[in-house]
């Protein structure tokens, strides 16, 4: 399948998963099949890319696999929340490892400060609603998420004016979308239900993952 065909398949699978989310109890197959499938398709999209940077490729692919594990865990929102949180925490650590292969961590301090402020602001509003047993895991996750997003921005800022700038810009957008998705998820879970929550949370989440996959350089003969 071509890259464009895969992109269309990703969108179609995501639409079916999002459409099925409000009816998960009545029609669980839509969510249980298409939610993991969407992430699998993004993993397939990433698979042929990044062969010139094998260590980076392995870390991104591992991050996607861990994200898939998190997706599956969160199919059971109560029982699977903590395992899903841990899986995504590990995924972010993999992404940070990938993003620091060519650009040292916090190479652009303003990006780190910006995301730290944003994450702290969101967390301060949610903190009173987070159960005591989840506070430490949630705090660790937020730190990793903000670090990942800031490092994605640092990669873009370091790449400006170079051949990889366009892909790095997409990566920075992906980092921002990931933080946005998780902020919406946390607000919906801990603070107050959001209208059309599944649409906004999942659309931004899969867009973020696609951006990270796209950041991997294509093979020399590829035009995707």
Buried (B, 14 or more C-beta within 10 A) or exposed (E): EEBEEBBEBBBBBBBBBBBBBBEBEEEEEBBBBBBBBBBBBBBBBBBBBBEEBEEBBBBBBBBBBBBBBBBBBBBEEEEBBBBBBBBBBBBBBBBBBBBBEBBEEBBBEEBBEBBBEBBEEBBEBBEEEBEEEBEEBBEBBBBBBBBBBBBBBBBBBBBEEEEBBEBBBBBBBBBBBBBBBBBBBBBBBBEEEBEEBBBBBBBBBBBBBBBBBBBBBBEEEEEE
